[in-house]
Amino acid sequence: MNKFLEQTCFGAHSAKNIPCRKKECKNWIKCENDLNCVLISAKGGPKTLQEIGEVFNLTRMRICQIEKSILGKLKSSLPE
């Protein structure tokens, strides 16, 4: 395992397959399937809009709206 992962909270939870209980952590999410950690969830690879919505307790449509907004901002920031 990567040394960075070993030295962090999510690395320990991932290695031991134990959900995190540290709700004050900025990476904590209410999703025991991903051990309550957004970083562990992200390591799982690409997710559908529905799966992302479930992680953040948002609808698939709201995730789609956020995605479109971000893509628009990225396109407008590119040099011509």
HELIX and SHEET records of a PDB file:
HELIX    1   1 LYS A    3  GLU A    6  1                                   4    
HELIX    2   2 CYS A    9  LYS A   16  1                                   8    
HELIX    3   3 GLU A   32  ASP A   34  5                                   3    
HELIX    4   4 VAL A   38  LYS A   43  1                                   6    
HELIX    5   5 LEU A   49  PHE A   56  1                                   8    
HELIX    6   6 ARG A   60  SER A   77  1                                  18    
END                                                                             
